[in-house]
Amino acid sequence: MRLKNEFRKETVIQKSRFIACATVAKSEEEAKAYIDYIRDEFRDATHVCTAYIVGENNAYQKSNDNHEPAGTAGIPILEAIRLSPMK
């Protein structure tokens, strides 16, 4: 299942499969629900690293490395969101 306003991009690097999934969330609850949706869809994934920005003036920002080395996944994802026109 795919959401109507969802973006996905897949790439393979050195036999590792990376799938970027993104959507617009208007609240922290919506962001967490989308993350749960992705975790359920890709329950066989070794890692599901996440980040989101929500709230007035992008007040709430959160990232998660999901057991990858600290700062190597969630923070770069968060920075990509910060730099994107999507936020």
C-alpha positions in Angstrom: 0.0 0.0 0.0 1.2 3.5 -0.8 -0.1 6.8 0.5 -1.4 9.3 -2.0 1.1 12.0 -1.1 4.1 9.7 -0.5 7.5 9.9 -2.2 9.7 6.8 -2.5 13.2 6.3 -3.9 15.2 3.1 -3.9 18.9 2.5 -4.5 21.4 -0.3 -3.9 24.9 0.4 -2.7 27.4 -2.5 -2.2 24.5 -5.0 -2.0 22.7 -3.0 0.6 19.2 -1.8 -0.3 18.1 1.7 0.8 14.6 2.9 0.5 13.8 6.5 1.2 10.1 7.2 2.1 8.7 10.6 2.7 5.3 12.3 3.3 4.0 15.4 4.8 2.9 15.2 8.4 1.0 18.0 10.1 1.6 16.8 13.6 4.0 14.6 15.7 1.2 12.0 15.9 0.9 11.9 12.1 4.7 11.6 11.8 4.8 8.7 14.3 1.9 7.0 12.5 3.7 7.2 9.2 6.9 5.7 10.8 4.8 2.9 12.2 3.3 2.3 8.8 6.8 2.1 7.2 8.2 -0.1 10.0 5.2 -2.5 9.4 5.6 -2.5 5.6 9.4 -3.2 5.9 9.4 -5.4 9.0 12.2 -7.5 7.6 14.5 -4.4 7.3 17.6 -4.4 9.4 17.2 -0.7 10.1 14.5 1.8 9.7 16.1 5.2 10.4 13.8 8.1 10.7 13.6 11.9 11.0 10.8 14.4 11.0 10.1 18.1 11.5 6.7 19.3 12.6 5.0 22.2 14.4 4.8 25.9 13.9 8.0 27.3 12.6 9.4 23.7 12.4 9.6 23.8 16.2 9.8 20.1 16.8 12.6 18.1 15.1 13.5 14.5 15.8 15.8 11.8 14.3 16.5 8.2 15.1 19.5 6.1 14.0 17.7 2.8 14.8 20.9 1.0 16.0 23.2 2.4 13.3 26.3 4.2 14.7 25.2 7.4 16.5 24.7 10.3 14.2 25.2 8.4 10.9 21.6 8.0 9.7 18.9 10.0 11.5 20.8 13.3 11.7 21.7 13.3 7.9 18.1 12.5 7.1 17.0 15.4 9.4 19.4 17.7 7.6 18.1 16.7 4.2 14.6 17.5 5.4 15.8 20.9 6.8 17.3 21.7 3.4 14.3 20.5 1.3 11.4 22.7 0.1 9.1 20.0 1.4 9.1 21.1 5.0 
